[in-house]
Every structure is written in C-alpha cells, then in structure tokens.
Amino acid sequence: MSEHADDYAESMRVVRPYTVTGGRTRPSGVQLPMEALVQLTGDTMPEGLQLERRAIVQLCFDRTLSIAEIAAHLSLPLGVVRVLVADLAQDGVLVVHTGTYNAATPSAGNLDLLASVLDGISKL
C-alpha cells in the first residue's frame, strides 16, 4: 500500500463511515457491483477533493481496480466506497466499467482487464 493510502487508512479509523458519504448509504443512480472496475479519466489530481475521494483517485492513478479492491486498500466499508466512486464518476473524475464478461467470445481487452484484476487481487 502506498504511503498516502496508509495515512488515509489511519485517519479513517477515527471517522465514522456515514460522515464520509453525508449520511448516504446508496449511490445515486445505478447500484455498482463490487467487481465493477474503476479507472481514472485524467492524468492529474482534480482540485478540491475531500480526503477520502483524493485517496481513491490516488489509488487509481496507475492501475484499474475493482470497487472491492479500493475498499480493501482504504479499509472502508464496501457501501461507502460505492457511494464515493459513484460520486466521482458522476463528476467525470472516474469511469466505472460494470459490463459483463462473455467467456464465449473473449476479446484482447477483456483478457487484459481480467489479468489486471487478478494482478490487483494477488497484491492484496
């Protein structure tokens, strides 16, 4: 885990999860599955992000992660991460891939994505 993620995880131990989401327990719009893959849309840190949102963006700077992986890295409940990722996606900071994988017709992109997920899981 990166130094920033360690600092974040330590600070979150004293903050109740519902304060991070403004009391929301579900994301606006579509429900995001825990295996949904998250990517950063740009290559710079957006200005004015709160600590927890900034930590998610930092984790996604150089890799694609699932919502479950983000939750594990930041020691946050899955529901909290779903709300934060949905907010960041709505703001155009992240893109979330929720498509299903069709094993009958694998493409190079699908295989690369699966390899990235497996790599991320093995690093946990």
C-alpha positions in Angstrom: 0.0 0.0 0.0 1.3 3.5 -0.8 2.2 6.0 1.9 -0.8 8.1 1.1 -3.1 5.2 1.4 -1.5 4.3 4.8 -2.0 7.8 6.0 -5.6 7.8 4.8 -6.4 4.4 6.4 -5.0 5.7 9.8 -7.1 8.9 9.6 -10.3 6.9 8.7 -10.1 4.9 11.9 -11.5 7.9 13.8 -14.1 9.0 11.2 -17.5 7.2 11.1 -18.2 6.0 7.5 -21.5 7.7 7.2 -19.9 11.1 7.7 -17.8 10.4 4.6 -20.9 10.0 2.4 -23.0 12.7 4.0 -25.3 10.0 5.5 -26.0 8.3 2.2 -25.9 4.5 2.2 -26.5 4.0 -1.6 -25.1 5.8 -4.6 -27.3 8.0 -6.7 -28.4 6.2 -9.8 -27.2 2.7 -10.6 -26.1 0.3 -8.0 -22.4 -0.6 -8.5 -21.4 -4.2 -8.1 -18.3 -4.8 -6.0 -16.5 -6.3 -9.0 -17.0 -3.1 -11.1 -13.7 -1.8 -12.4 -12.7 1.8 -11.8 -10.3 3.9 -13.9 -9.2 7.5 -13.7 -10.3 9.6 -16.6 -7.5 12.1 -16.5 -3.8 12.2 -15.5 -3.9 14.9 -12.8 -5.4 15.2 -9.4 -8.6 17.3 -9.5 -8.6 20.3 -7.2 -10.7 20.5 -4.0 -11.3 16.7 -3.5 -12.0 15.7 0.1 -9.5 13.3 1.7 -11.4 10.1 1.0 -12.1 10.9 -2.6 -8.5 12.0 -3.1 -7.3 8.6 -1.7 -9.5 6.8 -4.3 -8.1 8.9 -7.1 -4.5 8.3 -6.0 -5.1 4.5 -5.9 -6.4 4.6 -9.5 -3.7 6.8 -10.9 -1.6 3.9 -12.5 -4.0 1.0 -12.4 -7.5 -0.3 -12.8 -9.1 -1.5 -9.5 -12.4 -3.1 -8.6 -14.6 -1.4 -6.0 -13.8 -4.2 -3.6 -10.1 -3.7 -4.0 -10.4 0.0 -3.3 -12.4 -0.8 -0.2 -9.7 -3.2 1.0 -6.9 -0.8 0.3 -8.6 2.0 2.2 -10.1 -0.2 5.0 -13.5 1.3 4.2 -16.9 -0.5 4.1 -18.0 -1.5 0.6 -21.1 0.6 0.7 -19.1 3.8 1.4 -16.7 3.1 -1.5 -19.7 2.5 -3.8 -21.1 5.9 -2.9 -17.8 7.7 -3.3 -16.9 6.0 -6.6 -20.4 6.8 -8.0 -19.9 10.5 -7.0 -16.5 10.7 -8.6 -17.9 9.0 -11.8 -20.8 11.5 -11.9 -18.3 14.3 -11.6 -16.3 12.8 -14.5 -13.2 12.0 -12.4 -13.6 8.2 -12.8 -15.1 5.9 -15.2 -16.7 2.7 -13.9 -16.9 -0.5 -16.1 -19.8 -2.7 -15.0 -20.1 -4.7 -18.2 -20.2 -8.5 -18.0 -17.6 -10.7 -19.4 -18.7 -13.1 -22.1 -16.5 -16.2 -21.9 -17.7 -17.5 -25.2 -16.2 -14.5 -27.1 -13.2 -13.2 -25.1 -11.5 -10.2 -26.6 -8.0 -8.9 -26.0 -9.4 -6.0 -24.0 -11.4 -8.3 -21.8 -8.5 -10.6 -21.2 -6.2 -7.6 -20.3 -8.9 -6.3 -17.9 -9.2 -9.7 -16.2 -5.4 -10.0 -16.0 -5.3 -6.6 -14.3 -7.9 -7.6 -11.8 -6.1 -10.8 -11.0 -2.9 -8.9 -10.5 -4.5 -6.5 -8.2 -6.1 -9.2 -6.1 -2.9 -11.1 -5.8 -1.2 -8.0 -4.4 -3.7 -7.7 -1.6 
